[in-house]
Amino acid sequence: MKPIVFGGRFGWLHEGSGDRGVILCNTLGHESVWTRNGMRHMAEELAARGIWALRFDYIGTGDSAGADGSADQFESAVFDIETAIEWFRQETGVAHVTLCGLRVGAALALSAARHRPVDDIVLLAPVISGRAYLRELTMVRKTWFDQLSAPLQAAQPASGPLNVLGQIYSDELKVSLETFDAAAMMHGAACRPAARVLIAHARAAASESLRSALIAHDVSVEYRSFDEFTAFAQESVLSELPANTFASVVEWMSQGSARDAQMPPRSGSWSGDLLIETPEAVERPVLIEDHQLFGILCEPRTVLARNSVLLIANTSASSHVGDSRLSVRIARELARRGIASLRYDARGRGDSPPEEGDMKPGKPFTHIYAPCATEDTADAARWLAAKGFRNIVSFGICSGAYHALRAAIVEPALTGVVTVNIPTFTMPRQTSLDRTRDAARNSLAGYAISVFDPAKWKRVFRGERSIMPIVKFIASNLTTRVRTRVVDALGLDRRQSASKEVPAEPGAMLHALDAKGVRTVLVYGAYDSSMDMLAAHFGKHGKRLSRYGSVRVAVFDDIDHALFNGESSAKVIALCDTLLREMSVTSKDAPVPNGAPAIS
């Protein structure tokens, strides 16, 4: 596979050997992030059968040019697919084209095929009614909102565009979705969209009207059940490859083409003139040689000297694009301010290869704290240093913060680190998914507020919620506080000798960073569960870290864990901007920008 750019759209071409090709049409928003690895797997399976496969990002999504939430993204994405069909035919010479769309991508594929008929279409869990889909999005947002602490709920905008897990749905896009009816659209079509259509349905009854409309256009329609869809459409760390459904769909698209025993090799190099150009930045796909890691180097148009750069780690198991495109937004906003960045994929994430002997297809990525991601962060920093960057700051959210911080301890090329809501300083114990989620939902401050919420107590009394996990959590937190006070009083965290290994204790880690002179900023939301880890080891708001001249703590009252709120991400971007400018002028006294907290 090799990266490609056409008309500002970034994508991957999985090379085949015949005259058949498949264009994969992504869904939108959080579903696109969650299902990205599965769609890559399908493309690789098609290429293994000699079938060309193209996956790409619509304008305003993924790594492609264009801003988030632009006016009618639906029609824009339909045009992108039509353009991709023409580009695909010209670039590969394929004679037989299949469109394969997932969820909203299925609706987009059908819409494009009205104007650009193709040979076959595959609809994976298709959105048949846009109105019903909008109701689903509203429920997803409500579920997220209900898990926030009361102060964070109050901080969410009362009006404005629909925000679902950080993805903005413009009013125009909402109208396009609300009025979309796949069956009605097909009944009104002037020609048939394809000779064959396969519908892999999550709910059979919802697809029946579309099936009838397609048959009326003399389309051969086949049905398959997509029983694995629920397990697939989960956040990236939990998403399970729908192996049975995908195998069946690939067989249908390939019409019996035999699979090679070996997967086609990844292209070791590609054209150096691939560019994604935006008003504020020039972006280049890059390959980090040691482990063939993939990344996007984003450089500002206005600054020629390579000075400071932000190295953006993966969040959880999501790709370098970030949850709801957050990493792309951070990179391009920093470029507008004159600062470069590299967003990259560690092994087993996004478009980088898996770690050798691990990450078999279909295996859930349950261990997001694997050491290889720390090693890959260090590799990426060395790559940037070799390219001439001097001030290299690693950055990460949640588990990405864990790897960013640990890499900064051991890698000399890293001169700074910014962590956002780092959940742990040490490798966490294996625990159940439900327990992990419960722990991440609230902090001790949040629990204190919940004590005065009658609805929460009603859930306990009805047996819907057990209070014991909270009791155990508080007890564990108190134990950690006592132990770290003893370690601090005896100075044990400052006695560790210099080593290339990451220290075992959080105190020793921060001591090591300070001893190296690594500019370290620990960013927290006041009601995030990670605040308890900070307080347990370093006192309220990290007070005991004030002894270190290179370590600062920034606590915001209103940022959520994953920076889904636009105001949250804006404040963190401003803080990164401040730090990188400070490092550029080697001054610790530069003013803090408006909207950022005083950093203690």
C-alpha positions in Angstrom: 0.0 0.0 0.0 1.1 3.5 -0.7 -0.2 7.0 0.3 -1.8 9.1 -2.4 -3.1 12.7 -2.7 -5.7 13.8 -5.3 -7.3 17.2 -5.2 -6.4 17.8 -1.6 -7.8 14.4 -0.6 -5.4 12.1 1.3 -5.7 8.3 0.9 -4.1 4.9 0.5 -3.9 2.9 -2.6 -3.6 -0.9 -2.0 -2.1 -2.2 -5.2 -3.7 -5.1 -7.1 -2.8 -7.0 -10.2 -6.1 -7.2 -12.2 -8.8 -5.1 -13.7 -11.1 -5.1 -10.7 -11.1 -2.4 -8.0 -12.9 -1.4 -4.9 -13.3 2.1 -3.4 -14.0 2.1 0.3 -16.3 4.9 1.5 -15.8 5.9 5.1 -18.6 6.8 7.5 -18.4 10.1 9.3 -17.4 11.3 12.8 -16.6 9.0 15.6 -17.7 5.9 13.7 -15.0 6.6 11.1 -12.3 6.7 13.8 -13.6 3.5 15.5 -13.8 1.5 12.3 -10.6 2.7 10.6 -8.6 -0.4 11.4 -11.3 -2.7 10.1 -11.5 -0.8 6.8 -7.8 -1.0 6.3 -8.0 -4.8 7.0 -10.6 -5.2 4.3 -8.5 -3.2 1.8 -5.5 -5.5 2.5 -7.6 -8.6 2.1 -8.8 -7.3 -1.3 -5.2 -6.6 -2.4 -4.2 -10.1 -1.4 -6.7 -11.3 -4.0 -5.2 -9.1 -6.7 -8.0 -6.5 -6.4 -7.1 -2.8 -6.3 -8.4 -1.0 -3.3 -8.7 2.7 -2.5 -9.5 4.2 0.9 -9.4 7.9 1.3 -10.6 10.8 3.5 -13.3 13.2 2.3 -12.5 16.9 2.2 -12.9 18.2 5.8 -12.2 14.8 7.3 -9.1 12.8 8.3 -5.8 14.0 6.8 -7.5 15.6 3.8 -7.6 19.4 3.3 -10.6 21.4 4.5 -11.9 22.5 7.9 -14.2 20.6 10.2 -17.9 21.3 10.2 -17.8 23.0 6.8 -21.1 23.8 5.0 -22.8 20.7 3.7 -20.3 18.0 4.1 -22.8 15.5 2.8 -22.9 16.8 -0.7 -19.2 17.6 -0.6 -18.4 13.9 0.3 -20.7 12.7 -2.5 -18.7 14.8 -4.9 -15.4 13.4 -3.4 -16.6 9.8 -4.2 -17.5 10.8 -7.8 -14.1 12.4 -8.2 -12.4 9.3 -6.6 -14.2 7.0 -9.2 -12.6 8.9 -12.1 -9.2 9.2 -10.4 -9.2 5.5 -9.6 -10.0 4.4 -13.1 -7.4 6.7 -14.6 -4.7 5.8 -12.1 -5.1 2.0 -12.1 -6.8 1.2 -15.4 -9.5 -0.9 -13.6 -12.5 -1.7 -15.7 -14.7 -3.1 -13.0 -15.4 -0.7 -10.0 -17.2 -1.5 -6.7 -18.2 1.0 -4.1 -18.2 -0.3 -0.6 -19.7 2.1 2.0 -20.0 1.7 5.8 -22.9 3.4 7.6 -23.1 7.0 6.3 -20.5 6.0 3.8 -23.1 3.6 2.3 -25.5 6.5 1.9 -22.8 8.6 0.3 -21.9 5.7 -2.1 -25.5 5.3 -3.2 -25.8 9.0 -3.7 -22.7 9.2 -5.8 -23.7 6.1 -7.9 -26.9 8.0 -9.1 -24.6 10.2 -11.1 -21.6 7.9 -11.6 -23.0 4.3 -12.0 -20.6 1.6 -11.1 -20.6 -2.2 -11.5 -21.2 -3.3 -7.9 -22.1 -1.7 -4.6 -21.7 -3.0 -1.1 -23.7 -1.4 1.7 -22.4 -2.3 5.2 -24.9 -1.5 8.0 -26.2 1.3 5.8 -28.0 4.4 7.0 -31.4 4.1 5.4 -33.1 6.9 7.2 -31.0 10.0 8.0 -33.6 11.1 10.6 -33.1 7.8 12.5 -29.4 8.2 12.3 -29.5 11.7 13.8 -31.5 10.3 16.7 -28.7 7.8 17.2 -26.1 10.6 17.2 -28.2 12.5 19.8 -28.3 9.4 22.0 -24.5 9.0 21.7 -24.0 12.6 22.8 -26.5 12.2 25.7 -24.7 9.1 26.9 -21.4 11.0 27.0 -22.9 14.1 28.5 -24.6 12.1 31.4 -21.2 10.7 32.4 -19.7 14.1 32.9 -19.4 15.6 36.4 -22.0 18.4 37.1 -19.5 21.3 36.6 -18.4 19.9 33.2 -22.0 19.5 32.1 -22.6 23.1 33.0 -19.5 24.1 30.9 -20.9 22.6 27.7 -22.3 25.1 25.2 -26.0 25.5 25.5 -26.4 26.3 21.8 -24.5 26.0 18.6 -23.7 23.1 16.2 -24.3 19.5 17.3 -21.1 18.2 18.8 -20.9 14.4 19.1 -17.7 13.2 20.8 -15.8 16.1 19.4 -17.2 15.9 15.8 -19.0 19.0 14.7 -22.2 18.5 12.6 -23.0 21.8 10.8 -26.6 22.8 10.5 -26.4 22.2 6.7 -25.1 18.6 7.3 -27.9 18.0 9.8 -30.5 19.0 7.3 -28.9 16.8 4.6 -28.9 13.8 7.0 -32.4 14.6 8.3 -33.9 14.6 4.8 -32.0 11.6 3.5 -34.2 8.6 2.7 -32.3 5.9 0.7 -35.4 4.2 -0.6 -37.1 7.4 -1.8 -33.8 8.5 -3.4 -33.6 5.3 -5.4 -37.2 5.4 -6.4 -36.5 8.8 -7.9 -33.2 7.9 -9.6 -33.0 8.2 -13.4 -30.8 5.1 -13.8 -29.7 2.1 -11.9 -26.7 2.7 -9.7 -25.1 -0.7 -10.2 -25.8 -4.1 -11.7 -25.3 -5.8 -8.3 -25.8 -4.6 -4.7 -25.0 -6.5 -1.5 -26.7 -5.2 1.7 -25.0 -6.4 4.9 -27.7 -5.3 7.3 -27.6 -4.7 11.0 -31.4 -4.5 11.1 -33.1 -6.4 8.2 -36.5 -4.6 8.5 -34.9 -1.2 8.0 -33.3 -2.3 4.7 -36.4 -3.8 3.1 -37.7 -0.6 1.5 -34.3 0.1 -0.1 -34.2 -3.5 -1.4 -37.6 -3.0 -3.1 -36.5 0.3 -4.6 -33.3 -1.2 -6.0 -35.1 -4.2 -7.5 -37.5 -1.8 -9.2 -34.4 -0.5 -11.1 -33.5 -4.1 -12.2 -30.7 -4.3 -9.7 -29.7 -7.8 -8.4 -29.8 -7.5 -4.6 -28.4 -9.9 -2.1 -28.8 -9.8 1.6 -26.3 -10.7 4.4 -26.7 -10.4 8.1 -24.1 -8.1 9.8 -24.3 -9.8 13.2 -20.9 -8.6 14.3 -21.6 -4.9 13.7 -22.2 -4.0 17.4 -18.8 -5.4 18.4 -17.2 -3.6 15.5 -18.7 -0.2 16.0 -17.0 0.4 19.4 -14.3 2.8 20.3 -11.0 1.9 18.7 -9.5 0.1 21.8 -12.6 -2.2 22.0 -13.5 -2.6 18.3 -13.4 -6.2 17.2 -12.8 -7.1 13.5 -16.0 -8.6 12.0 -14.0 -11.4 10.5 -16.9 -13.5 9.3 -18.9 -10.7 7.7 -15.8 -9.1 6.0 -14.7 -12.5 4.7 -18.1 -13.0 3.1 -18.2 -9.5 1.7 -14.6 -9.8 0.3 -15.6 -13.1 -1.4 -18.6 -11.5 -2.9 -16.6 -8.5 -4.3 -13.8 -10.7 -5.6 -16.2 -13.2 -7.2 -14.0 -16.1 -6.2 -10.5 -14.7 -6.9 -8.0 -16.7 -4.9 -6.2 -15.2 -2.0 -2.4 -15.2 -2.0 -0.8 -16.9 0.9 1.1 -13.8 1.8 -0.2 -10.3 2.2 1.1 -7.8 -0.4 4.2 -6.0 1.0 3.9 -2.4 2.0 5.7 0.1 -0.3 9.0 0.9 1.4 9.1 4.3 -0.2 6.9 6.7 -2.1 7.0 9.9 -4.1 8.5 12.7 -2.0 6.3 15.3 -3.7 3.1 14.3 -2.0 1.6 17.3 -0.4 -1.6 18.2 1.5 -1.9 21.9 1.3 -4.1 24.0 3.5 -4.2 27.8 4.0 -2.0 27.6 7.1 0.2 24.5 6.4 2.0 22.2 4.0 1.7 18.6 5.1 3.8 15.6 3.9 3.3 11.9 4.5 6.5 10.5 6.0 8.0 7.1 6.9 10.0 6.8 10.1 12.5 4.2 9.1 13.2 2.1 12.2 9.8 0.3 12.3 8.2 1.8 9.1 6.0 4.1 11.3 3.7 6.3 9.3 3.2 10.0 10.1 2.2 13.3 8.7 4.7 16.2 9.1 2.8 19.5 9.3 4.8 22.6 8.7 3.7 26.2 8.6 3.8 28.1 5.4 5.2 31.2 7.1 8.3 29.8 8.9 11.3 28.4 7.1 13.6 27.5 10.0 13.0 24.2 11.7 13.0 25.1 15.3 10.3 23.9 17.6 8.0 20.9 16.8 5.2 19.1 18.7 5.3 15.3 18.5 1.6 14.1 18.8 1.2 10.6 20.1 -1.8 8.3 19.5 -4.7 8.6 22.0 -5.7 5.1 23.1 -5.8 2.8 20.0 -7.0 5.6 17.6 -5.0 6.6 14.6 -2.8 9.7 14.1 -5.8 11.6 12.9 -7.1 11.6 16.5 -10.5 11.2 18.0 -12.9 13.1 15.8 -9.9 14.6 14.0 -8.5 16.3 17.1 -4.8 15.7 16.2 -5.3 17.2 12.8 -7.0 20.3 14.3 -4.2 20.7 16.8 -1.5 20.4 14.1 -3.1 22.9 11.7 -3.9 25.5 14.4 -0.3 25.3 15.6 0.9 25.7 12.0 -1.3 28.9 11.7 0.7 30.1 14.7 4.0 29.2 13.0 4.8 25.9 14.8 5.4 22.5 13.1 4.1 19.2 14.3 4.3 15.5 13.5 1.3 13.2 14.1 2.3 9.6 13.8 1.1 6.1 14.4 2.8 3.7 16.8 3.0 0.1 15.9 -0.4 -1.5 15.9 -2.3 1.7 15.4 -3.6 3.5 12.3 -1.4 3.1 9.2 1.7 1.7 10.9 2.6 -2.0 10.8 1.7 -4.2 13.8 4.3 -5.1 16.4 6.0 -8.2 15.3 4.2 -11.3 16.7 1.3 -9.2 18.1 -1.9 -7.6 17.0 -3.3 -10.4 14.9 -6.4 -9.3 12.9 -9.5 -9.6 15.0 -7.7 -9.4 18.3 -9.0 -6.4 20.3 -6.3 -3.9 21.2 -6.7 -4.2 25.0 -3.2 -3.2 26.0 -2.8 0.4 25.0 0.2 0.8 27.4 2.4 -1.6 25.5 6.1 -0.6 25.7 6.4 -0.5 21.9 4.4 2.8 21.8 7.0 4.4 24.1 9.8 3.2 22.0 8.1 4.4 18.8 7.6 7.9 20.4 11.4 8.0 21.0 12.1 6.8 17.4 9.9 9.6 16.0 11.7 12.2 18.2 15.1 11.0 16.8 13.7 11.2 13.3 12.7 14.8 13.9 16.1 15.6 15.3 17.7 14.1 12.2 15.6 16.4 10.1 17.0 19.5 11.9 14.4 20.3 14.6 15.9 21.5 17.8 13.1 21.8 20.4 11.1 18.6 20.2 8.1 18.4 22.6 6.1 15.1 22.9 2.4 15.5 23.5 -0.3 13.1 24.4 -3.8 12.7 25.8 -4.8 9.9 28.2 -2.6 6.8 27.3 -0.8 8.9 24.7 0.3 11.2 27.6 1.7 8.1 29.3 3.9 7.2 26.3 4.9 10.9 25.7 6.1 11.3 29.3 8.0 8.0 29.4 9.7 8.6 26.1 10.8 12.0 27.3 12.6 10.4 30.3 14.7 8.1 28.1 15.1 9.9 24.8 17.7 12.7 24.6 16.2 14.2 21.5 13.0 15.2 23.5 13.4 18.5 25.2 9.9 19.0 26.4 6.6 17.1 27.1 3.0 18.1 27.5 0.6 15.5 29.0 -3.2 15.9 29.1 -5.1 13.9 31.8 -2.4 11.3 32.1 -4.3 8.4 33.8 -1.2 6.6 35.3 2.5 6.9 35.5 3.2 3.2 35.6 2.0 0.1 33.7 -1.6 -0.5 34.9 -2.7 -3.8 36.1 -5.0 -5.9 33.9 -8.6 -5.1 34.9 -12.1 -5.5 33.6 -13.3 -3.1 30.9 -16.3 -2.0 33.1 -14.0 -1.2 36.0 -11.7 0.8 33.8 -14.6 2.8 32.4 -16.0 3.5 35.8 -12.6 4.7 37.1 -12.3 7.1 34.2 -15.7 8.7 34.6 -15.1 10.7 37.7 -12.6 12.0 40.2 -12.8 12.4 44.0 -14.0 15.9 43.4 -16.7 14.6 41.1 -17.7 12.0 43.6 -17.9 14.7 46.3 -20.3 16.6 44.1 -22.3 13.5 43.4 -23.0 13.0 47.1 -25.5 15.8 46.9 -27.3 14.4 43.8 -30.4 12.5 44.9 -30.7 10.8 41.5 -27.3 9.1 42.1 -28.4 7.8 45.6 -31.7 6.5 44.1 -29.6 4.4 41.7 -27.7 2.9 44.6 -30.8 2.2 46.6 -32.5 0.5 43.6 -29.4 -1.7 43.2 -28.5 -0.2 39.8 -25.2 1.1 41.1 -22.9 -0.5 43.7 -21.1 1.9 46.1 -18.3 -0.6 46.9 -16.1 0.2 43.8 -16.1 3.9 45.0 -15.2 2.9 48.5 -12.4 0.7 47.2 -11.2 3.5 44.9 -11.1 6.0 47.8 -9.3 3.5 50.1 -6.7 2.8 47.4 -6.2 6.5 46.8 -5.6 7.1 50.5 -3.1 4.3 50.7 -1.1 5.7 47.8 -1.1 9.2 49.4 0.4 7.8 52.6 3.0 5.7 50.8 4.1 8.7 48.6 4.3 11.0 51.6 6.8 8.5 53.2 8.8 8.3 49.9 8.9 12.1 49.7 9.9 12.6 53.3 12.8 10.2 53.0 13.8 11.6 49.6 13.7 8.2 48.0 12.5 9.6 44.7 15.5 11.8 44.4 18.2 9.1 45.2 17.9 7.1 42.0 21.0 7.3 40.0 21.1 8.2 36.3 19.7 5.4 34.1 18.5 4.9 30.6 15.5 3.0 32.1 12.2 4.6 33.2 12.1 4.8 37.0 9.5 2.7 38.8 8.0 5.5 40.9 6.2 8.6 39.7 8.3 10.8 41.9 11.5 9.5 40.5 10.1 10.0 36.9 9.5 13.7 37.5 12.9 14.0 39.2 14.5 12.4 36.2 12.8 14.8 33.8 13.8 17.8 35.8 17.4 16.5 36.1 17.5 16.3 32.3 16.1 19.8 32.0 13.1 18.5 30.0 10.4 21.2 30.0 7.4 19.3 31.5 3.8 20.5 31.7 1.2 18.3 33.2 -2.3 19.4 32.1 -5.4 18.3 34.0 -9.2 18.8 34.0 -10.2 19.7 37.6 -12.8 17.0 37.6 -10.9 14.3 35.7 -10.1 11.0 37.4 -6.4 11.6 36.7 -6.4 14.4 39.2 -6.6 11.8 42.0 -3.4 10.2 40.7 -1.7 13.6 40.7 -2.9 14.4 44.3 -2.0 11.0 45.6 1.6 11.2 44.4 2.3 14.9 44.6 -0.3 16.6 46.7 -3.2 18.8 45.8 -2.7 20.2 42.3 0.8 18.7 42.3 2.0 21.1 45.0 5.1 19.0 45.8 6.3 19.3 42.2 7.0 23.0 42.8 10.5 22.0 43.9 11.3 21.1 40.2 12.2 24.1 38.1 11.4 22.3 34.8 8.1 20.8 35.9 4.8 22.8 35.9 1.2 21.8 36.4 -1.8 23.4 34.7 -5.3 22.7 36.0 -8.4 23.8 34.1 -11.8 23.9 35.7 -13.7 23.1 32.5 -11.8 20.7 30.2 -13.1 17.2 29.6 -10.9 14.1 29.5 -10.5 13.7 25.7 -10.9 17.4 24.8 -14.1 16.9 22.9 -15.3 20.4 23.8 -13.8 22.8 21.3 -13.0 25.3 24.1 -11.0 22.6 25.9 -8.8 21.9 22.9 -8.4 25.6 22.3 -7.0 26.1 25.8 -4.6 23.2 25.5 -3.4 24.4 22.0 -2.7 27.9 23.5 -0.7 26.3 26.3 1.4 24.3 23.8 1.9 27.4 21.8 3.2 29.2 24.9 5.6 26.4 25.9 7.0 26.0 22.4 7.6 29.8 22.0 9.2 29.9 25.5 11.6 27.1 24.4 12.3 28.9 21.1 13.5 32.0 23.0 14.9 30.0 25.9 12.9 32.0 28.4 10.8 30.7 31.2 9.2 34.1 31.8 7.1 34.5 28.7 3.5 35.6 29.5 0.7 33.0 29.7 -1.9 33.6 26.9 -5.5 34.7 27.6 -7.7 31.7 28.5 -4.9 29.6 29.9 -4.4 29.1 33.6 -1.4 30.3 35.6 1.0 27.4 35.5 2.3 26.5 38.9 
